[in-house]
Amino acid sequence: MRKPPVAGYLLSMSWSPQHCATVRNPKDARDRFQCAGGNGRFGWVLHGLWPEAANPGYPQWCRPAKIVPQPVLRRHLCMTPSAQLLQHEWAKHGTCMSPHPAAYFRSAEILFGAVRFPDMAALAAKPQTAGSIRRAFAAANKGVSVSMIAVAADDKGWLKEVRLCLGPRMRPQRCKDFQTGARDQRAVRVRPLPR
């Protein structure tokens, strides 16, 4: 349990083709819905909405978490295609924001639904950097600048996540130094959506 004052939020979005390329077996129960292809192919999915502190010691596990009700899980599986991840996000992050999982996930759904995504096929077709990914997201989202976007890549340089830094009222704001992720010059490869 860690309960520092909330100074803002991160909306963390995962590039599903990269996640699915790294799982041991896409048909295992944990990853089947997202990666086996039976439910279509996912592009950007919501990893989570995270409360942030003014320093790297973000709030987490703020109160005991009950099981997320089935109707709430079902409603949000297309946004976050893993019941286990939804439960984890509620327990670790959501309990620091609301006593009710439905309210937490509704906030996440509204924010995620407002994000416009760049043309990922075009980004996958040529070499990118963390800076070019930031610029593509900023260009697609009015009122969002490159300083409000964090990029995360794995140790081989594949794009994993893009995170939108949000202020205390959940509006985009400049990322703090500890939130920015990969430096602008870092080479980033974008795995295309499978056909």
C-alpha positions in Angstrom: 0.0 0.0 0.0 1.3 3.4 -0.9 -0.9 6.6 -0.6 0.9 9.7 -1.6 -1.2 12.7 -2.8 -2.4 12.3 -6.4 -0.8 15.0 -8.6 -2.0 13.7 -11.9 -2.7 10.5 -14.0 -1.2 8.4 -16.8 -3.4 6.9 -19.5 -1.3 3.9 -20.5 -2.1 2.3 -23.9 -0.4 -0.9 -25.2 0.2 -1.8 -28.8 -1.4 -5.2 -28.9 0.5 -6.7 -31.8 3.7 -6.3 -29.8 2.2 -7.9 -26.7 0.8 -10.8 -28.7 4.2 -11.4 -30.4 5.9 -11.9 -27.0 3.4 -14.3 -25.3 4.5 -17.9 -25.1 1.2 -19.3 -26.3 -1.5 -17.0 -27.8 -4.2 -19.7 -27.1 -3.5 -19.9 -23.3 -6.4 -18.8 -21.2 -4.6 -15.6 -20.1 -4.0 -14.2 -23.6 -6.6 -16.1 -25.8 -9.1 -13.3 -26.0 -6.6 -10.7 -27.1 -4.1 -12.8 -29.1 -5.7 -15.9 -30.6 -7.6 -14.0 -33.3 -11.0 -15.4 -32.6 -12.2 -12.0 -31.4 -10.6 -10.0 -34.2 -7.3 -8.3 -34.1 -6.6 -5.7 -31.5 -4.5 -2.6 -32.2 -4.3 -0.1 -29.3 -5.7 -1.4 -26.0 -5.9 0.3 -22.6 -3.3 -1.0 -20.2 -4.6 1.2 -17.5 -5.4 4.6 -15.9 -2.9 5.2 -13.2 -2.9 7.9 -10.5 0.5 9.6 -10.2 2.3 11.4 -7.5 4.6 14.4 -7.8 7.5 11.9 -7.8 8.0 8.3 -8.9 6.4 6.8 -5.8 2.9 6.6 -7.3 -0.2 5.5 -5.3 -0.9 1.8 -5.4 -3.0 -0.9 -3.6 -4.9 1.8 -1.7 -7.7 -0.4 -0.2 -8.7 -4.0 -0.3 -10.1 -4.8 -3.7 -13.1 -7.0 -4.2 -13.5 -9.0 -7.4 -14.6 -6.8 -10.3 -18.3 -7.7 -11.1 -18.9 -9.7 -14.3 -21.0 -7.0 -16.0 -18.1 -4.5 -15.5 -15.6 -6.9 -16.9 -17.7 -7.7 -19.9 -18.3 -4.0 -20.7 -14.6 -3.3 -20.8 -13.1 -6.4 -22.4 -12.8 -4.7 -25.8 -10.9 -1.8 -24.3 -8.7 -4.0 -22.1 -8.9 -7.5 -23.5 -8.0 -9.5 -20.4 -10.1 -10.1 -17.3 -6.9 -10.7 -15.3 -5.5 -7.4 -16.3 -8.8 -5.6 -15.6 -8.8 -7.1 -12.1 -5.1 -6.2 -11.5 -5.6 -2.6 -12.7 -8.6 -2.2 -10.4 -6.7 -3.6 -7.4 -3.4 -1.8 -7.9 -4.6 1.6 -9.4 -8.4 1.9 -9.3 -8.6 1.5 -5.6 -6.6 4.7 -5.3 -9.2 6.6 -7.3 -12.7 5.3 -6.4 -14.4 2.9 -4.1 -16.3 1.5 -7.1 -14.7 -0.4 -10.0 -17.5 0.6 -12.4 -16.7 4.3 -11.8 -13.0 3.7 -12.2 -13.4 1.9 -15.5 -15.9 4.4 -16.8 -13.4 7.2 -16.3 -10.8 5.1 -18.1 -13.2 4.3 -20.9 -14.0 8.0 -21.5 -10.4 9.0 -21.6 -9.3 6.1 -23.8 -12.3 6.8 -26.2 -11.1 10.4 -26.6 -7.7 9.4 -27.9 -7.2 9.5 -31.7 -4.5 7.1 -33.0 -2.1 7.8 -35.8 -1.9 5.6 -38.9 0.0 2.6 -37.4 0.5 0.9 -40.8 2.3 3.9 -42.0 4.4 4.1 -38.8 5.3 0.4 -39.1 6.3 0.7 -42.7 9.4 2.9 -42.1 12.0 3.5 -39.3 10.7 5.5 -36.3 12.1 7.1 -33.2 10.4 7.7 -29.9 10.2 11.4 -31.0 8.5 10.5 -34.3 5.9 8.4 -32.4 5.3 11.3 -30.0 4.9 13.7 -33.0 2.4 11.3 -34.7 0.3 11.1 -31.6 0.4 14.8 -31.0 -0.6 15.5 -34.7 -3.6 13.1 -34.3 -4.9 14.7 -31.0 -5.8 18.3 -30.9 -4.6 20.1 -27.8 -1.9 17.5 -27.1 1.8 18.3 -27.5 4.8 16.0 -27.8 5.8 16.9 -24.2 2.5 15.3 -23.0 3.3 11.9 -24.5 5.6 9.2 -23.1 6.8 6.3 -25.3 7.9 2.9 -23.9 9.8 0.4 -26.0 11.2 -3.0 -25.0 14.9 -3.9 -24.8 14.9 -4.8 -28.5 13.4 -1.4 -29.5 9.9 -2.6 -30.3 7.1 -0.1 -29.4 5.2 -1.4 -26.3 3.2 1.5 -25.0 2.3 5.1 -25.4 1.2 7.0 -22.3 -0.7 10.3 -22.1 0.2 12.4 -19.1 -2.8 14.0 -17.4 -3.2 16.6 -14.8 -5.2 16.4 -11.6 -8.4 17.2 -13.6 -7.5 14.5 -16.1 -6.6 16.9 -18.9 -3.4 16.4 -20.9 -0.4 18.1 -19.3 3.4 18.0 -19.8 5.0 14.8 -18.6 7.2 15.0 -15.6 10.9 14.0 -16.1 10.4 10.6 -14.6 7.4 9.8 -16.8 8.8 10.5 -20.3 10.0 7.0 -21.2 12.3 6.6 -24.2 14.3 9.6 -25.4 13.3 11.2 -28.6 16.3 9.9 -30.6 15.8 6.2 -29.5 15.1 4.0 -32.5 11.7 2.4 -32.2 10.3 -0.4 -34.4 6.5 -0.7 -34.8 5.1 -4.2 -35.3 2.4 -4.2 -37.9 -1.1 -5.5 -37.2 -1.2 -9.2 -38.4 -3.3 -9.8 -41.5 
